[in-house]
């Protein structure tokens, strides 16, 4: 790595908003929450118009309180969220050159490493082949000598022990800067051939289908076709009573 003097650059400054040190959910709101929950729990069933009116009135009150405190939460957390986005954007911009070169160096170093590993395997295989041929030649020579001695009436010659020479193994390249674990990855070649067990249902696609075909789905469900609209899915239609908070 170069030790040359680094050029002068300006620091990246990120302006952050002033945050409150603490916030409180008012006791009055918590008491009102508990009262609404108790009132809601007391409504076990809805079987009459009066019970429906009461249930929807409580629903509207709950919705109003929930929406109100959610707006306050968002108002408080928005500076945090905006600051986090600003910090990430500035850091990403500052690091883009590093990350691009990190990806590039990993790619070209990995290509060389794979080629070098292939060379080591080829050389080891060639050394093994040469050693096998040497052993076979020495055994054949010893056998020929034994056969010749036997043909002349000499005592059988004990075949010599052929010593197998270990094949030198070159270690994988390494240095003080890196480690090289082997990472298994994949590339999608043909989605149509991917086994079903590898596929995952995406509810977002079903919801998008409902959004685009809501009226048709509702008619078919009312006609008893809930299971025949999309294979593997059963659609239902029921009222979604919403409080006007």
C-alpha positions in Angstrom: 0.0 0.0 0.0 1.3 3.4 -0.9 2.8 5.7 1.8 2.7 8.8 -0.3 1.3 12.0 1.2 -2.4 12.0 0.8 -4.0 15.0 -1.1 -5.9 17.6 0.9 -9.7 17.1 0.8 -12.6 18.8 2.5 -14.4 16.9 5.2 -18.0 15.8 4.5 -20.2 17.6 7.1 -23.7 16.4 7.9 -26.0 18.8 9.7 -28.1 17.1 12.3 -31.3 18.5 13.8 -31.6 19.2 17.5 -33.5 16.4 19.2 -35.5 16.4 22.3 -33.9 14.5 25.1 -37.2 12.9 26.2 -40.9 12.7 25.3 -43.9 11.5 27.4 -47.2 9.9 26.5 -49.6 11.9 28.7 -51.3 10.2 31.6 -54.6 11.5 30.4 -54.2 9.8 27.1 -53.3 6.5 28.8 -56.4 6.8 31.0 -58.6 7.4 28.0 -57.0 4.4 26.2 -57.8 2.1 29.2 -61.4 3.4 29.3 -61.8 2.7 25.6 -60.3 -0.8 25.9 -62.6 -1.6 28.8 -65.7 -0.3 26.8 -64.6 -2.4 23.8 -64.1 -5.5 25.8 -67.6 -5.1 27.2 -69.0 -5.5 23.7 -69.0 -9.3 23.3 -71.3 -9.6 20.3 -73.2 -7.5 17.9 -76.7 -8.8 17.2 -78.9 -5.7 17.0 -78.8 -2.3 15.3 -78.3 -0.6 18.7 -75.3 -2.9 19.5 -73.9 -2.2 16.0 -74.2 1.6 16.6 -72.5 1.3 20.0 -69.7 -1.0 18.6 -69.0 1.3 15.6 -69.0 4.4 17.9 -66.3 2.8 20.1 -64.5 1.7 17.0 -64.5 5.3 15.8 -63.2 6.6 19.1 -60.4 4.0 19.2 -59.4 4.8 15.6 -59.3 8.5 16.5 -57.0 8.0 19.5 -54.8 5.5 17.6 -54.4 7.8 14.6 -53.9 10.9 16.7 -50.9 9.4 18.7 -49.5 7.8 15.6 -49.4 11.3 14.0 -47.5 12.6 17.0 -45.1 9.7 16.9 -44.4 10.3 13.2 -43.9 14.0 13.9 -41.3 13.2 16.5 -39.5 10.5 14.7 -39.4 12.2 11.3 -36.3 14.2 12.1 -34.6 11.0 13.3 -35.6 9.2 10.0 -34.6 12.1 7.9 -31.2 12.4 9.6 -30.6 8.6 9.3 -31.3 8.9 5.5 -29.1 11.9 5.2 -26.2 10.2 7.0 -26.6 7.0 4.9 -26.7 9.0 1.7 -23.6 11.0 2.6 -21.6 7.9 3.8 -22.7 5.9 0.7 -21.5 8.8 -1.6 -18.2 9.1 0.3 -17.6 5.3 0.2 -18.8 4.7 -3.4 -15.2 4.8 -4.9 -14.0 2.4 -2.2 -16.8 0.0 -2.7 -16.5 0.0 -6.4 -12.8 -0.8 -6.2 -13.4 -3.4 -3.4 -15.7 -5.2 -5.8 -13.3 -4.9 -8.7 -10.2 -6.1 -6.7 -12.2 -9.0 -5.2 -13.2 -10.0 -8.8 -9.8 -9.9 -10.4 -8.1 -11.5 -7.3 -10.7 -14.2 -7.2 -10.2 -14.9 -10.9 -6.5 -15.3 -10.5 -6.9 -17.4 -7.3 -9.2 -19.8 -9.2 -6.8 -20.1 -12.1 -3.9 -20.7 -9.7 -5.9 -23.4 -7.9 -6.6 -25.1 -11.2 -2.9 -25.0 -12.0 -2.0 -26.6 -8.7 -4.5 -29.4 -9.4 -3.2 -29.9 -12.9 0.4 -30.1 -11.7 -0.5 -32.5 -8.8 -2.4 -34.7 -11.3 0.6 -34.7 -13.7 3.0 -35.6 -10.8 0.7 -38.4 -9.8 0.6 -39.7 -13.3 4.4 -39.7 -13.6 4.9 -41.4 -10.3 2.4 -44.1 -11.2 4.2 -44.7 -14.5 7.5 -45.0 -12.7 6.2 -47.5 -10.2 4.5 -49.6 -13.0 7.8 -49.5 -15.0 9.9 -50.7 -12.0 7.3 -53.4 -11.2 7.3 -54.6 -14.8 11.1 -54.7 -14.9 11.3 -56.6 -11.6 8.7 -59.1 -12.9 10.6 -59.5 -16.2 13.8 -60.3 -14.2 11.9 -62.8 -12.0 10.5 -64.5 -15.0 13.9 -64.7 -16.7 15.5 -66.2 -13.5 12.7 -68.8 -13.2 13.2 -69.7 -16.9 16.9 -70.4 -16.2 16.0 -72.6 -13.2 17.1 -70.2 -10.5 15.2 -69.8 -7.3 12.3 -67.4 -7.4 13.4 -63.9 -6.9 11.6 -61.9 -4.2 10.1 -58.8 -6.0 11.7 -55.6 -4.7 9.7 -53.2 -2.6 9.0 -50.2 -4.8 9.1 -47.0 -2.6 6.3 -44.6 -3.5 7.6 -41.0 -3.5 5.2 -38.5 -2.1 3.8 -36.0 -4.5 4.8 -32.5 -3.5 1.8 -30.4 -2.7 1.9 -26.6 -3.3 0.0 -24.7 -0.7 -2.7 -22.2 -1.7 -1.4 -18.7 -1.9 -2.0 -16.4 1.1 -0.6 -13.2 2.6 -1.0 -11.0 5.5 -3.8 -8.9 3.9 -6.4 -11.5 3.0 -8.0 -14.8 3.8 -9.7 -16.8 1.0 -12.6 -18.9 2.2 -14.6 -20.5 -0.7 -18.0 -19.0 -1.0 -20.8 -20.9 -2.8 -23.2 -18.7 -4.8 -25.8 -19.2 -7.5 -26.9 -17.6 -10.8 -30.5 -17.9 -12.0 -30.4 -19.5 -15.4 -33.9 -20.7 -16.1 -36.6 -19.8 -13.6 -39.1 -22.2 -15.2 -36.8 -25.1 -14.2 -36.3 -24.1 -10.6 -38.0 -26.8 -8.3 -41.2 -25.7 -6.7 -39.7 -26.2 -3.2 -37.3 -23.3 -3.9 -40.2 -20.9 -4.8 -41.9 -18.7 -2.2 -45.4 -17.3 -2.3 -45.5 -13.5 -2.3 -48.6 -12.0 -0.7 -47.9 -8.7 -2.4 -48.7 -10.3 -5.8 -52.0 -11.6 -4.5 -52.9 -8.2 -3.0 -52.0 -6.6 -6.3 -54.2 -9.1 -8.2 -57.1 -8.2 -5.8 -56.5 -4.5 -6.4 -56.7 -4.9 -10.2 -59.7 -7.4 -10.1 -61.6 -6.6 -7.0 -65.1 -6.4 -8.6 -64.7 -9.5 -10.6 -63.4 -11.4 -7.6 -66.3 -10.3 -5.4 -68.8 -11.4 -8.0 -67.2 -14.8 -8.4 -67.0 -15.4 -4.7 -70.7 -14.5 -4.3 -71.4 -17.1 -7.1 -69.5 -19.8 -5.1 -66.3 -19.7 -7.1 -63.9 -18.7 -4.2 -61.6 -21.6 -4.9 -61.5 -21.4 -8.7 -60.2 -17.9 -9.3 -56.4 -18.5 -8.7 -55.1 -22.1 -8.2 -54.1 -22.6 -4.6 -55.8 -19.5 -3.3 -59.3 -19.1 -1.7 -60.7 -15.6 -1.8 -63.2 -14.3 0.8 -65.4 -11.2 0.8 -66.5 -9.7 4.1 -67.3 -6.2 5.3 -64.4 -4.1 6.6 -66.0 -1.8 9.2 -63.8 1.2 9.6 -64.1 3.9 12.3 -64.0 7.5 11.1 -61.4 8.8 13.6 
